[in-house]
């Protein structure tokens, strides 16, 4: 029975997962070089890519509900190092194009971006190239190079090279390995940590909250990390490692902009713990994650360092009902800031701040073709006018997001080119509060002026 056959019944989903686990072979002998990944280039969230489908011989809906959301089989594929299946090297290369339209409730004086009008802007969101799949032996990779159509610059995106193997200790099956990547959390298996959380795409031509915790992209694409991971009996997952900001010259080359980037003092430890339970039709995960970093603000070492400690908790529930599925996700992050250097450099009012973010969403996929998602995002913390740069210093923001997705070939791929899986998305973001501003009308400002209609078309090749 092939892995695809195993997926025809949700009751046999657990068997499919165990089959994938056994594909890996034996011992560990590896030093993963991040330099290999650095030969590529790109930004923003990455999703499902045709090279993975070509390599596995599976349809996109085997590993994804509506991409980039992973199924249990998709998580096993990633956990085991992207090495399942066989393809020729050129078949591991892919591409996609994203085109978008952005409308905000109120025009943005001076233009929504460089070269864009005050409102109703069409844009090339991204043009990306990928390498996805086996590199050699038990080493696989997800490497993406993207042209950012908004910023008009090439840069490297979320990237990972992963080594994975299996062993048995005391009757317990263990998948273990190493991950070299450029963004804390990009290697995560669930759609709850910041790199992969909903909304998976957002407009860069619309206003948004000014505040975010460090782990929510603060080190993304400007750092290099190496972590070690293990999954025991398909239930307990643990990962530990460290990150370091790469040199400013490398940041400039790889992202096109090193202005304001910090520098590291020592390694920033990263940790991830999770427990998952897969019963075939139902899948549940609960976990914790975090990072601690000592950083020189803006790369300036004259005043010492700032300290950031992020502690997060997350949970995800999936239920599969034939061609339908429901995915509910939630994460809560608390950040402890000690801004010794920034305050000395007159960049903050407070020595200590706390910032919290809550992100929840529920997605319903009908007939593997139509998906509706509703999400709530809430940010709150101690006011600091100089540090956050908001009207009254408040970092507080609350938004509601509704999104409808249509994947016309997700259920039944085109026979001529089965890896063509376009996605049409319509998203609306409504703000109840933005950077401390509510909808009461005080001072002539309203949060809802930033409400955004975002239309996105993703074409995969």
C-alpha positions in Angstrom: 0.0 0.0 0.0 1.4 3.4 -1.0 1.4 6.4 1.4 -1.3 8.0 -0.8 -3.5 4.9 -0.5 -3.1 5.2 3.3 -4.6 8.6 3.2 -7.8 7.6 1.6 -9.3 6.9 5.0 -8.9 9.2 8.0 -9.0 6.1 10.2 -5.7 5.0 8.7 -4.0 8.4 9.0 -1.9 7.2 12.0 -0.7 4.2 10.0 0.5 6.7 7.3 2.4 8.7 9.8 4.2 5.6 11.2 5.0 4.6 7.7 6.8 7.9 7.0 8.7 7.6 10.2 10.3 4.3 9.2 11.6 5.7 5.9 14.7 7.2 7.6 17.8 5.0 7.9 20.5 5.0 10.6 23.4 6.7 12.3 24.3 10.3 12.9 27.3 11.9 11.3 26.8 15.5 10.3 27.9 19.1 10.5 25.3 21.2 8.7 26.8 24.3 7.1 24.4 27.3 7.0 26.6 28.7 4.2 24.8 26.3 1.8 21.5 28.0 2.6 23.0 31.4 2.3 23.7 30.9 -1.4 20.0 31.5 -2.0 17.8 34.5 -1.4 14.0 35.9 0.1 11.1 37.4 2.8 7.7 36.7 4.5 6.0 33.4 5.2 6.8 30.4 3.0 4.2 27.8 2.1 3.6 24.5 0.3 5.8 24.1 -2.7 5.6 21.8 -5.8 9.0 20.3 -5.3 7.8 18.5 -2.2 4.8 17.1 -4.0 7.0 16.0 -6.9 9.4 14.3 -4.5 6.8 12.4 -2.5 4.5 11.6 -5.3 1.6 12.7 -3.0 -1.0 15.4 -3.8 -0.7 18.7 -2.0 -3.7 17.9 0.2 -1.9 14.9 1.7 0.4 17.1 3.7 -1.7 20.3 3.9 -5.3 21.2 4.6 -5.1 24.6 2.8 -1.5 25.5 2.6 0.6 26.3 4.6 -1.4 24.5 7.3 0.1 21.0 7.8 -1.6 17.7 8.4 -0.1 15.0 10.6 1.5 13.5 7.5 2.9 16.9 6.6 4.4 17.3 10.0 6.1 13.9 9.8 7.5 14.8 6.4 9.1 17.9 7.8 10.2 16.2 11.0 12.0 13.6 9.0 14.1 16.1 7.1 12.1 16.5 3.8 13.8 13.4 2.5 10.9 11.1 1.8 10.6 10.0 -1.9 13.0 10.3 -4.8 13.3 12.9 -7.6 15.9 14.3 -9.9 17.7 17.4 -8.7 15.9 19.7 -11.2 12.5 18.5 -10.0 13.3 19.9 -6.5 13.3 23.4 -7.9 10.0 25.4 -8.0 8.6 28.9 -8.1 5.5 30.9 -7.4 4.1 34.3 -8.1 1.8 36.3 -5.7 -0.2 39.3 -6.9 -2.3 41.4 -4.5 -4.7 44.3 -4.2 -4.9 46.4 -1.0 -7.7 48.8 0.0 -7.7 50.6 3.4 -10.7 52.4 4.8 -8.9 55.8 4.8 -6.3 56.9 2.3 -2.7 57.0 3.4 -1.4 60.5 2.8 1.9 60.4 0.9 1.3 57.0 -0.5 1.0 53.5 1.0 4.6 52.8 -0.1 7.4 53.9 -2.3 5.9 54.2 -5.8 2.3 53.4 -4.6 -0.8 55.6 -4.4 -2.7 56.6 -1.3 -5.1 53.7 -1.7 -6.4 50.9 -3.9 -3.0 49.5 -4.9 -2.2 46.5 -7.0 1.2 44.9 -6.4 3.4 42.0 -7.2 3.6 40.7 -3.7 6.3 38.1 -4.3 8.1 36.2 -7.0 9.9 33.3 -5.3 12.2 30.5 -6.3 12.6 27.3 -4.2 14.7 24.3 -3.6 12.8 21.8 -1.6 13.6 18.2 -0.7 16.6 15.9 -0.2 20.1 17.4 -0.4 22.0 14.2 0.3 21.6 11.1 2.5 19.4 12.1 5.4 19.8 15.9 4.9 17.0 17.8 3.3 16.2 21.5 2.9 13.6 24.2 2.3 15.4 27.1 0.6 13.5 30.1 -0.8 14.7 33.1 -2.7 12.2 35.9 -3.1 11.8 39.2 -5.0 9.8 41.5 -2.8 7.6 43.4 -5.2 6.7 46.0 -2.5 10.2 46.8 -1.4 11.6 46.1 -4.8 14.5 44.0 -3.5 15.8 40.5 -3.5 16.5 38.8 -0.2 16.7 35.5 1.6 13.5 34.2 3.2 12.8 31.6 5.9 15.3 28.8 5.2 16.1 25.5 6.8 18.5 22.6 6.3 17.6 19.6 8.4 19.3 16.3 9.3 17.0 13.6 10.7 17.4 10.0 11.7 15.6 7.4 13.8 16.6 5.1 16.7 15.0 3.1 19.4 15.8 3.4 23.1 14.2 1.2 25.7 11.4 0.4 23.3 10.7 4.0 22.5 11.0 5.2 18.9 12.9 8.5 18.6 13.3 10.7 15.6 16.2 13.1 16.2 18.4 15.5 14.3 19.7 19.0 13.7 18.2 22.1 12.1 20.2 25.0 10.7 18.0 27.9 9.8 17.8 31.7 9.7 14.7 32.5 11.8 13.7 31.2 15.2 10.6 29.0 14.8 10.8 28.4 11.0 11.6 24.8 11.8 8.5 24.3 13.9 6.0 21.6 13.0 2.8 23.4 14.0 0.9 26.5 12.8 0.9 28.2 16.1 4.4 29.7 16.6 4.9 33.2 15.1 6.6 32.3 11.8 3.7 30.1 10.7 0.7 31.6 12.6 -2.5 33.1 11.0 -2.8 35.3 9.1 -0.2 33.5 6.9 -0.1 36.5 4.4 -0.8 40.2 5.1 -0.5 43.4 3.0 2.7 45.4 3.3 0.8 48.3 1.9 -1.5 48.7 4.9 -1.0 50.1 8.4 -0.4 47.7 11.3 0.6 47.5 14.9 4.0 49.0 15.8 4.8 46.6 18.6 5.8 43.0 18.4 7.8 40.6 20.6 11.3 39.6 19.5 10.3 36.1 18.6 7.7 37.5 16.3 10.2 38.2 13.5 12.7 40.3 15.4 15.5 38.0 14.5 14.0 36.6 11.3 16.4 36.7 8.3 19.1 38.5 10.3 20.3 35.6 12.4 21.8 32.1 12.0 20.8 29.3 14.3 21.5 25.6 15.0 19.1 23.5 17.1 18.9 19.9 18.1 15.5 18.2 18.2 13.9 14.8 19.2 10.4 13.4 18.9 9.7 10.4 21.2 7.0 7.9 20.2 5.3 10.6 18.0 4.1 12.3 21.2 6.8 14.3 23.0 8.8 16.8 21.1 11.8 18.8 22.5 14.2 21.2 20.7 17.0 23.3 22.0 19.6 25.5 20.3 21.0 29.0 19.8 20.9 31.9 17.5 23.3 34.7 16.7 22.8 37.9 14.6 24.9 37.6 11.4 27.3 40.5 10.4 25.6 43.7 9.1 27.4 43.3 5.8 25.7 39.9 5.3 22.3 41.3 6.4 22.7 44.1 3.8 23.6 41.6 1.1 20.9 39.0 2.0 18.0 41.3 2.8 18.9 44.6 1.1 18.6 46.6 4.4 20.8 46.4 7.5 19.7 49.7 9.0 18.7 49.4 12.7 19.7 45.8 12.9 21.0 44.8 16.3 24.2 42.8 17.1 24.3 39.8 19.4 26.2 39.4 22.6 26.7 35.7 22.9 24.2 33.1 21.7 20.5 33.6 22.1 19.1 30.2 23.5 15.9 28.9 21.9 13.7 26.2 23.3 10.6 24.3 22.2 8.6 21.7 24.0 5.3 20.1 22.7 3.0 17.1 23.3 0.9 15.8 20.5 -1.8 13.2 20.3 -2.9 11.8 16.9 -5.9 9.5 16.8 -6.4 9.5 13.1 -9.5 11.8 12.8 -8.4 14.1 15.6 -5.0 15.7 16.3 -4.1 17.7 19.3 -1.0 19.6 20.3 0.0 21.7 23.4 3.4 23.2 24.0 5.7 26.0 25.0 8.5 27.9 23.3 10.8 30.8 24.0 14.0 32.7 23.4 16.4 34.9 25.4 18.7 37.4 23.7 21.1 40.0 24.8 21.4 42.6 21.9 23.3 45.7 21.2 20.5 48.1 19.9 21.2 49.2 16.3 24.6 47.5 16.5 25.8 50.3 18.9 28.0 48.7 21.6 28.7 52.0 23.4 26.0 51.6 26.0 25.9 47.8 26.6 23.0 45.5 25.8 19.3 45.2 26.0 17.8 41.9 27.3 14.7 40.2 25.9 13.1 37.1 27.3 10.1 35.7 25.4 8.0 32.8 26.8 5.2 31.4 24.7 2.5 28.8 25.1 0.5 27.3 22.2 -2.1 24.8 21.3 -3.6 23.4 18.1 -6.6 21.1 17.5 -7.4 19.5 14.1 -10.4 17.4 13.2 -10.6 15.6 9.9 -14.1 14.7 8.5 -13.6 13.1 5.1 -12.9 16.0 2.7 -13.6 18.6 5.4 -11.4 19.7 8.3 -11.3 22.1 11.2 -8.1 23.6 12.6 -8.1 25.7 15.8 -5.0 27.5 16.9 -3.9 29.7 19.8 -0.7 31.2 21.2 0.2 33.5 24.1 3.6 35.2 24.3 4.9 37.3 27.2 8.1 39.3 26.7 10.2 40.7 29.5 12.3 43.7 28.2 15.3 45.2 30.1 16.3 48.2 27.9 19.5 49.3 29.7 21.3 50.3 26.5 18.3 51.7 24.7 17.4 53.9 27.6 21.0 55.2 28.0 20.9 56.0 24.3 17.6 57.9 24.8 15.6 55.3 22.9 13.2 54.4 25.6 11.4 56.0 28.6 11.4 52.9 30.7 14.2 50.6 31.9 11.8 47.6 32.0 8.8 46.8 29.8 6.5 43.9 29.4 4.7 43.1 26.2 2.1 40.4 25.6 0.6 39.0 22.4 -2.4 36.7 21.9 -3.2 35.1 18.6 -6.2 32.8 18.0 -7.9 31.5 14.9 -10.3 28.8 13.7 -10.3 27.5 10.1 -12.9 25.4 8.4 -12.0 23.7 5.1 -14.9 22.4 3.0 -14.4 19.7 0.4 -10.6 20.4 0.4 -11.5 23.4 -1.8 -13.0 26.3 0.2 -11.7 27.6 3.5 -13.1 30.1 5.9 -10.9 31.4 8.8 -11.6 33.8 11.6 -8.8 35.1 13.8 -8.3 37.5 16.8 -5.0 39.2 17.6 -4.4 41.2 20.7 -1.2 43.1 21.8 -0.9 44.8 25.1 1.9 46.1 27.4 3.4 48.9 29.4 3.3 52.3 27.6 6.7 53.7 26.4 6.3 56.6 24.0 9.9 56.8 22.9 10.4 53.1 22.5 7.2 52.3 20.6 6.8 55.7 18.9 3.0 55.6 19.2 0.7 58.6 19.9 0.5 58.1 23.7 3.2 55.4 24.0 0.7 52.6 24.1 1.6 49.3 22.2 -2.0 48.1 22.6 -3.7 46.8 19.4 -6.6 44.5 18.8 -7.7 43.2 15.4 -10.3 40.8 13.9 -9.3 39.0 10.7 -11.7 37.1 8.4 -10.3 35.3 5.4 -11.9 33.2 2.6 -9.7 30.9 0.4 -10.4 29.1 -2.8 -8.1 26.3 -4.0 -9.8 25.0 -7.2 -7.4 22.2 -7.8 -6.6 21.2 -4.2 -9.0 18.3 -4.2 -8.6 17.1 -7.8 -5.2 18.2 -9.3 -4.9 19.0 -13.0 -3.9 15.8 -14.9 -1.5 17.7 -17.2 0.4 19.5 -14.4 -0.8 18.2 -11.0 1.6 20.5 -9.0 -0.3 23.6 -10.1 -2.3 24.5 -7.0 -3.4 28.2 -7.2 -4.9 29.8 -4.1 -7.3 32.8 -4.2 -7.6 34.6 -0.9 -9.9 37.5 0.3 -9.0 38.9 3.7 -10.5 41.6 5.8 -8.8 43.1 8.9 -10.9 45.2 11.3 -9.2 47.1 14.1 -10.8 47.7 17.5 -7.6 49.3 18.7 -4.4 50.2 17.0 -1.3 51.5 18.9 -3.6 52.6 21.7 -6.1 54.4 19.5 -9.7 53.1 19.7 -12.8 53.9 17.7 -14.1 56.5 20.1 -13.1 59.3 17.8 -10.9 61.1 20.3 -8.6 63.5 18.6 -10.0 62.7 15.2 -8.3 59.4 15.1 -10.0 56.0 14.8 -8.5 52.6 14.7 -10.9 51.4 12.0 -9.3 53.9 9.6 -6.7 51.2 9.1 -9.2 48.5 8.3 -7.9 46.6 5.3 -9.3 44.6 2.4 -6.5 42.4 1.0 -6.9 40.2 -2.1 -4.2 37.7 -3.0 -3.6 35.3 -5.8 -0.8 32.7 -5.4 0.3 30.7 -8.4 2.6 27.7 -7.9 5.0 26.1 -10.5 
